[in-house]
């Protein structure tokens, strides 16, 4: 969503839940939540349309799905503290250009920032090891460079095809690009991800966008009530596996997954 007129706020305003305190939207891929480095973003488009919103968290520009925004400064603080305390439940859907992942696993790899401000695992790639008993990827403490930030992602394989896998990812920490970097560094990059593109000689992954979707978000409102929001992926998300996983099968598959 760049190089042309700003998207219309009425079209972007795909509401999943709202009160006087917050707005939960289903963000399309291709537009950022906020940030000075982008031509435009949700917050700016909303403000131009007369609606003041404050981001409670962010998802990447290339990522679609659930995003939470506060309507007042008073509401913003308590909501952001839930993310800081990790009492918010987040689930993402991911299509990787790989197979062979375990049914359930955890990626415990610290992240750091390398050259050109790129997020990377803060350890040599060759030191990453998979513990089959714990079903966990990690590196020895002695391999970790500084500064680094502990980062944990739980993944579950929902489906596996001939060349792709559909995963559910739950980031326990909220680092920038966390799911994208974790999966790429364990050898299972996300289909369509420009951070980790298909290399020369590799088959095309069939993606028309980055196949990462913020699927579910659960948080507490001001009264303490648990709010659960869910956004179904648009058809473009499914492009790499559409031929192998038809819509009715997708629906049955996702409905089997328990809510956060």
Buried (B, 14 or more C-beta within 10 A) or exposed (E): BEEEEBBEBEEBBEEBBEEEBBBBBBBBBBBBBBEEEBEBBBBBBBEEEEBEBBBBBBBBBBBBBBBBBBBEEEBBEBBBEBBEEEEBBBBBBBBBBBEEBEEEBBBBBBBBBEEEEEBBBBBEEEBBEBEEEEBBBBBEEEBBEEEBBEBBBBBBBBBBBEBBBBBBBBBBBBBBBBBBBBBBBBBBBBBBBEBBEBEEEEEEBBBBBBBBBBBBBBBBBEEEEEBBBBBBBBEBBBBBBBEBBEEEEBEEEBEEBEEB
